Each structure stands twice: as C-alpha cells, then as structure tokens.
C-alpha cells in the first residue's frame, strides 16, 4: 500500500500532462496526415483511411505511435527520424490549460520533480516557453535531443533516476496521460503512478496526497 510520505520523486510526462489541449487530437491527426503526404506517395484520402484503420485517429491510451508504425505507410524509420528533427506536433497554445506552476514549486521543496518524455528536449523547452510552464522546478528532464536523435525507453529513464539520485523505485510516483506508456513501466519496477486526463487532476493529486 502506498504511503505518500515515502515518496521522494514525482515523475511527469510532458505532452498532454503538464499541459492539456482540448483539441489535441485534431492537431495530431493534421500533423500525421501531413507527415504521410510529405514522406509517402499516399493521397490525402488514402492517408486518412489507413490512419483510421490502424488507430492513428484514436484518443489517449489507444493513440498509436507513428514512429513504431510508419512502415505501414511505406516510410522507413530512418526517414521518419530525420523528418521529425525539423517537424513536430504543435498544439493550440492559446487554448491550452497548463499545470499550476506555484503548486509545483511548492511541491519541489518536499520531493524531487522529474520529467520523462520521448519528445526532444529542444521541443519541450520551446513548448514550455510558449505555454508558460516553469521548467526550473524540475531536478532533471530525461528526454532525447536532436544531436543524438536517440530515443530511450521510459523504463531505462526510471532506472537512471534510481542510479543517479539513489531513489528506490518504490519511492517514485509517475503522472501521465497514458497508463501503458507513462505509468506501467514504473509500476513494473515496483513504483507507483496515476493516469490523468487533464491538468486539474494533477492539482488534485498533489493537494490531496503530497501537500
């Protein structure tokens, strides 16, 4: 049973966790469709049909990773990796809600805060700046960068927190919008976590359990 007083690290996903966009799916579908048109010979209607067939138009937990499935469009992984260096999934910045910065700052005085994301660090900083998310409260951001262009599994990132900061897995708590991607890897290591759907739920978790 979780005793929140034992938690020494809270780990956040970034996209659709530290900010929430009510029309993120619309923007995501538009981005993936344009990617397919740029990198393949599919027509717009053909792209939309196969996107729907394979689950690229679904929300949340059912959202399909394009990087793991780009071959279904005849797009080599290397071609996609090169493309995403200069193209990324933007959001409707004006209509996003963001995490409560003051609450995070207060929380950071009690436990260490981390971000683990598969988004490039350059894009994380860009989005955070446009959205007004204060990244200074986080002890470390685990994220790939455009120089190496290498993604690391979230399991390995959790292991990095364990070794770099001497924090046991059962002292970590993960928060993210997708259970399988963000939460399950830590739970399998012996930690804890909570799936959320919007930034208000993060505020509730923090107030009700950690402050």
Steps between C-alpha positions, in 0.01 A plus 500: 500500500629844405607733777550834326734611779749246361500654153824683415447558127200590288548442129287675238443433135504822296261505203134491603605480865667826605265667256161397364359591160128432441560467126831313511362210295404732214850646493659154528300362208592803290869454585507127423307550175748764385790275596360219285442733205857633530670161535290261292303473176163475674223741408329693778197269500716188495701636793186575701355155428806313621541733797147411607555129434812476714387725787683826433173689546428363849542687826711448810601143584393374158711752310746320275867593483587617150869422545425135574253469212633725225595192295126443445515802272818381328705753698835371637567579865820686407303725264250581777780562752662752265167668428409551864820692562343800327128418534311437821149484639403855593193578708235766528699708748232763551242248624719275715481472876830450680616348826488727806854642515465629856384161620791325329745742658352430842516125432864520386598604852377164632593252225714496189308560176594349165372494144530186288391544140574371153467855363827666406635724776517788251128467433419465871673830573332667202151387602558578868609853412196561280263350758657659808600175673781555750761230436736630770317305772607167348817336626560344159323450168561162338446546128674423169673784318530585133878461499497129581143436375477196728187407694531316831230284658318646798603193697865592446432862595345385828808287559714810440319686778563202726875492433568874467304614804495184714120496508336158522225414255249466785579863587396624153155609383420551131234727350405487134213489253564142379517205739687258274763755394547717810383307806537126438881504449550641851243272660678200347817620672321524836391863497165677491307728270175657392357556155340841447285662232561869569714738704233550766539136598872559558412783738257272685759221532762738638268673748332181621813285533823697516437843656 
